[in-house]
Amino acid sequence: KDLMSEVGGVDRFSILDLNGFKENQTILDTKLAGKTLVAIDQAGSSIFPKMAGLVKTPNVAVVVLTEREAVNAMQVLRSAMNEATSMNLKADRESFQVISTSPILTDGLNQKVSFVGSKMRTLEAALKIAETLKLSDDALLSKIGAEVSKESFLARNENDVMLTKVLGLRIFEDATSINSGYASADRKERKAWRKLQADSSSLLVAKTLNKLEKGAGDEKLGISLAAIPVEASIAQALDGSKLMEKKVRKATLSATGDFTKLAKKNFGKSGKDLVKSVEAIQDSFFAGF
């Protein structure tokens, strides 16, 4: 109760006892959409091995509250998944490890799920990160368009950095998911995976390109600013990588390769100088990616 009071009051919380897992299955499967799940990991009875298949609800983030060192605990959680993406995010000057995975990479999931490791004293900051991680792709782009400005971005505002990193994380996850399916498919199935990557408007990279080309006003400006370091980080992550199938890697780099060009166009007369200013600081955005 004291903990709940510190982060906004008991009216913001509902308690779900995982010991009654079967009785709570419906809630876990269908009632958590758009919610943040705070999972308390008590010493001696770790819940981590169960977490990979625990949440089966779209647009959910899990804050894992642990008495142990959060980094060590998150490593245990990651080992319970087949594959996952890891990065560091900051809120209120506190740094958190985030582990994110998708249905293709981890059995038992229907949607992307993100986990944030936190101690009791940093829960409020962790919940801020969870609010961004549980956004749908469309909502994430809308938030970037609404909140990222030229001034705040060039000042490396903490919120702008977090939004940019989550955009890069989600695009990278889409590519990783497609690669996982492609690598395990036969020749006929591989054509379907390539078509998905080339034609699907549901992928975040395609939605980002659409906003860069057809977005309006300030929304287009915010997304353009975030897109530049995302393009650079994806290129750095995938350039020459032997962990991703060549055709999947090439298609991903081709799609994100238009980000900076479109951003420069969207910036207007100051485009060239603004791109240079962003490129001068972009490495700091994806430190720890």
Buried (B, 14 or more C-beta within 10 A) or exposed (E): EEBBEEBEEEEEBEEBEEEEEEEBEEEBEEEBEEBBBBBBBEEEEBBBEEBBBBBBBBBBBBBBBBEBEBEEBBBBBBEBBEEBBBBBBBBEEBEBBBBBBBBBBBEEBEBBBBBBBBBEEBBBBBBBBBEBBBBBBEEBBBBBBEBBBBEBBBEEBBBBBBBBBBBBBBBBBBBBBBBBBBEEBEEEEBEEBBEBBEEEEEBBBBBBBEBBEEBEEBBBBBBBBBBBBBBBBBBEBBEEEEEBBEBBBEBBBEBBEBBBBBBBEBBEEEBEEBBEBBEEBBEEBBEEB
